[in-house]
Amino acid sequence: MAIQVHFAQRPEANELLGRSPLAALTGMLLDQQVPMEWAFSGPYTITERLGTGDLDAHQIAAYDPEAFAALLSEKPAVHRYPGSMAKRIQQLCQYLVDHYGGDAEAIWRDAGSGKELFKRLNALPGYGKQKAQIFVALLGKQYGVRPEGWREAAGAYGDEGSRRSVADITGPESLAEVRAFKQEAKAAAKAKK
């Protein structure tokens, strides 16, 4: 895989995200109720605390749940809710072990269509429709994974030139644009209530 990404705004975290499919999936999993760059730095922080250079689905799935939660809770915490996120990461890794032999990239390596890719991502623990659509867009726009119909499967997140999500971040300027879009969407939703 090994590509250059700019989600975490930390070179060492971005390097891991660019070469590790499991790190990218984990960053997306963590991307809720915290700033994107914090979420996408999480996989690198986990590798540092595990003392490994990469994430391994088998290792994480087999890790003692209390010890793994403690690992994510160390200061600074990997997430605002480190205990629940530790559980979700382990569930994700167990699913990958059970369904893909622990190989995260297998989710998209042989996906025959965007629809199939979306279905596979949507089935992941901790992923729902929106997260799956964003990840389809992320794969298509940043990682070059473009099965037929990927833009349609990604919904509005797949739109060319959009600034809606992490899929559109290529540096500090686009991060600011995505952040502004999210703030406007949040304000519009609040105004509706």
MARKE-368904 format. One record per residue: x, y, z of N, C-alpha, C, O in turn. Coordinates in pm, whole numbers, plus 50000, padded with zeros to 5 digits. Atoms other than C-alpha are relative to their C-alpha. Layout:
residues N
XYZXYZXYZXYZ/...
//
This chain:
residues 193
500844988250000500005000050000500895012450000500915019449899/499024989249987502585026350115499775012449913500375013949806/500254987250066501245060250009500175011150102500275008550222/499844988749909501585094950155498635006050031497885009849941/501274994149957498625107550359500295010950103501405012050154/499834988549911498075138050581498885001450101498525012650139/501154999549911495235128850816500355003750143499635011250208/499654998549860497055128651147500755013050030500825017350145/499194987949983499155159951092501254997150085501845006350141/498765004449935502025139951251500694990749902500124980449866/499345008050103504585125751004500084985150030499814976849943/499855014249967505185093051191498654992750000498584981049963/501355006050002501435086651231499514998849856498924988749819/500405000450141500805095150865500734989049926500154982449839/499235010650065503575071450758499374986550027499234978349936/500655012749963501895042750946498674998749925498384988149870/501305000350069498465051750799500174997549850499314991349787/499745001850143500005052050451500444986149962500364982449844/499525013450033501385016850476499234988750068499404977150031/500695010449925499094998250718498485000849983497855009950036/501455000150015495544989550613499274999450136498245005950154/500645000949869494704980350975500075013450073499125017150143/499904986849937495975014151096498955009549942498325017050016/501004991450063493745031950842498594996550049497815005550081/501325004149949490695011350947499805004150145498715008350183/500084996549858491475017651314499845015150018499045019550101/500154985449995491905055151260498585004249968498025013050033/501394996850037488525056251089499054996050111498095003250140/500835004649888486995036451375500035010350114499005013350174/499824990349892488395061751625499445013949967499295022350056/500414986750044487125091351420498545002950034497675003149947/501304995249953484135101351628500185006350136500865000850223/499984992549874483735126551908501395004650043501605008050159/498674994149979487385137051879500435006349868499905002549763/499504994450126489255158451623500624989049913501224979549963/499505010250094490215138651310501474996850021501864985150021/498565002749989493935143051359500334992250128501304984650129/499825007849876493665129051715499624985549971500344976250008/500445013550033491695099051588501014992749913501344981249940/499095006650093494115091751306501434999050052502264992349991/498715002049932497135095451537499934987850093500964982350132/500215011249908495635068051757500724987249964501374981350050/499315012550034496975038151561501515000650027502104990950075/498574998749973500525051551585500284999550150501234992950194/499845000249855500165057651959499884985750052500634981650141/500175014049958498935021751999501254991949967501714984050049/498785007550034501975007951811501155003550093501944994950132/498954995949906504265028452033499854993050135500824988050192/500245006049869502645015052348500114984949998500464978750099/499835014650013502634979252219501474996549977501894985149998/498595002550030506294983152122500204993149867501214986349845/499925006150133505604971951766500105011049896499825022649925/499924990150106506184989451436498735000649918498605009149829/501235000750077502754980351306498914994350088499184989350198/501115006349929499324969051418499804986049943499934983949822/500245013850040498564931851407498644995750055498444995650176/501365003649959494924920551414499994988050095499224987850191/499935011849913495824886851570500435003950141499834999850240/499474995849870497844903051849498975008150078498755005650196/500964991449930495214929251931498764992250041498244994150151/501195008049967492304904551917500264991150122499374988950204/499655009249890494144881452161500435007250128500585000850232/499514992349886495264909452396498994999750114497784999950090/500894999549885493844909052748499195012949993499775023749987/500834988050017490854933152726500275010950103500295022750068/499724989849897491614950553058501345006749975501475018949989/498674994550027495264954852969499975009049876500635019449872/500084991850121494354968052622499295013250029499705023749979/500704987749961491904993052772500945009150079500925021350061/499044992249923494625004153015501035006549907501445017949929/499034995050098497035008152722499455012449928500185022149907/500624988650069494605031552543499705011550095499565022950051/500344989849899493875050252869501215007850050501065018450110/498804992849956497515059852939499965014349949499405017049842/499994985950041498075097352924501075002349894502194997449911/501324995450039497545111252674499184988349945499724979849873/500875010850043494585088352608499894999949847499965010349782/500135001650145494165074752256498685006049950498595010349834/501324994950038490535086252254499335005950123499735003150236/500784994249891488085105852464499354989150085499184990850206/500595011649932486495072152554500894987849977500534978949900/499025010550030489515049052566499514985850031499844976549958/500485013449966487765019752736499074994349895499254982949851/500955005050100484895016852490500684998549864500364989449788/499295001150128487225023152195500964988150000501164981849896/499145011949991489634996252317499174987649965499624978949891/500895011350027486714971952310499644999449851499654988749791/500364999750143485674983151961501174995949911500984988749813/498825003650080489214980051825500224984950007500514978549906/499825014449987489464944851965498914992449924499184982049864/501095006450077486064935951814500305000749850500084990949778/499634998550140487224949551479501094989949963500994983149861/498895009250028490454929451497499544985450004499994977449922/500525013849994488594897651599499204996949874499294985949820/500775001850123486244902351304500954997749882500714989049798/499025001650108489244906251072500674986350006500914980149902/499405013349983490814874651215499004989349953499364980249878/501025010150032487564855051180499614999849852499384989149796/500524999350137486574867250832501055002249892500814999149775/498984996850101489814877950660501394995050038502384999549982/498705005449958492574858250834500905010550061502125008850065/499224989249938493664890551007500555010049899501255019349938/499474991650107494444907150671499005011149967498065008849891/500934989050021492694941150672499855003749853498755006949808/500054996150141493574948350311499124990649916498654994549809/500855009550072491634917250204498575005149984497845000749895/501354994250011488454937450264499825006449863498765005249802/500134993150128489144957549950500824994149888500584997449772/499115005250104491814937949763499234993549885499564995849768/500735007050106489304916549572498535003949993497714996449939/501394995450009486094936649611499685002649853500365010549787/500334999150142484414933649272499295012649959499245015949841/500734987850031482424965749297500005009250121500325005150233/500124990449890481954997049504498924995550097499064997150219/501115004849917478704982149632500484988850093500144988650212/499465010949919480504950749752500975005350106500955000950221/499054994049906483264971549913499245006850114499595005150231/500824993549897480664992650095499394989650093499424991350215/500645010549919478874961150214501004993850098500674991550214/498975005849914482114946550351500375009650114500515005550229/499634990049898483014978750534498855002250098499085003450218/501174997849916479484983650666499794988550099499164990450203/500125011649911479674948850822501015000250115500884992450209/498964999649897482714958151032499445005250133498635014550134/500414994749870482164962651407500465014550015501615017849985/499674985949981482044999851487499825008549877499975020749882/500244992750124481285009351128498504999749972497844989449987/501384999150046477885021351014500035005049857501085005449794/500114995650139476645034650682500945011849970501685011449872/499204988150028478345068750708501504997050004502245001249916/498585003349988481705055250826500464991549882501554993449829/499675008550115481635028750552500085008249872500985006249791/499954991450119480825054950286501265008750000501915010249897/498804991749991483615077650409501244991749968502144996449899/498825008250025486075048650403500094995749854501194994849799/499985003050143485045038850048500605012149926501445010549838/499474987850061485725075249950501495001650030502265005449942/498594999249960489015074850141500854990649916501914994549866/499265009750082490145043449960500115004649855501175003649794/499994995650140489165057549621500825012449976501595013149880/499334987150021490495092649663501474999950042502305006549978/498644999049946493665086249864500864987449974502074988549954/499235012450009494655049449830499944993449862500574983149841/500065005650135493785043149464499194987249989499344979949891/500855011850004491285015649545498675004449941497875011050007/501154994650072488595021749287499234989349923499214989449800/500835009650074486364992249208498855007349932498455018249974/501094993750074483584999848962498875004150094498424996150176/501104995049920480905021449123500405004850139499545006650225/499564995949866483035032549418499465013950038499085016050153/500514986649968481945069049394498534999650040498125006350135/501425001449966478265059349397499854993750139499014997950219/500075006849870478865036149693500395009450113499915007950226/499554990449898480575064649879499005011250022499155019150115/500984989249986477575087549831500675013549976501595014549896/499464986450017478325124949859501485000750037502195009649990/498585000049962481695116350018500914996849882502105000149884/499215003450118482845103349680500055010949895500785009849796/500044989150098482065135849498501385006049976502145008750070/498744993550040485005150449308500035014150057499065021550045/499824986449949486335181849477499265003250129499285014750174/500724997249875484225177949790500995002150115502164998250107/499194997849880485545188350131499144996250121498885004450209/500935004949899483315166950355500634991850111500134991650223/499495009949905485565142050531501504998149988502185004949910/498585003550001488985127450597500434995749860501604997149825/499675004350137488825113650240500525011549915501215009349815/499644988250077489385149250118501235007550054501615017950000/498884992949937492335158750340501324996449934501744984849934/498695001950063495605163350155501085008850064502235008650021/499064991249931497245188550391499255009550090498035008550104/500624990749905496595216750638498865008349942497875010850010/501044991650060494535237850393498704992249982497634997250016/501225007950020492105210050302499434995350135498224993550147/500485003349865491905200050671499125011550051498055009050107/500774988349956490695235550747498675000749924497645004349982/501234999850080488155233150462499014989350047497814991950058/500865010749949486805199750587499445003850136498255001750163/500454995849867486635213250940498905010749988497915010250062/501014989550021484685243850817498694993949950497614997949994/501205006750051482265221350624499264993050114498044994050125/500625007249888481655200150934499345009750099498255006850150/500594990149909481045230951150498725005949943497755008150016/501214994850065478555244650898498874989650007497724993050034/501015010749996476745211050883499444998450141498244996550160/500445001149860476635209251263499085011750037498055009850102/500834988149972475265244851286498644999049932497635002849991/501265001550072472625237251021499094989750069497884991750078/500775010449930471545205751207499445005550131498305002450169/500434994149873471365225151534498865010049977497915010750055/501034990150033469295252751370498674993449966497614999149990/501215007450033466815226551246499214996050124497984995450121/500635004449876466115215551603499335011450063498735009950170/
//
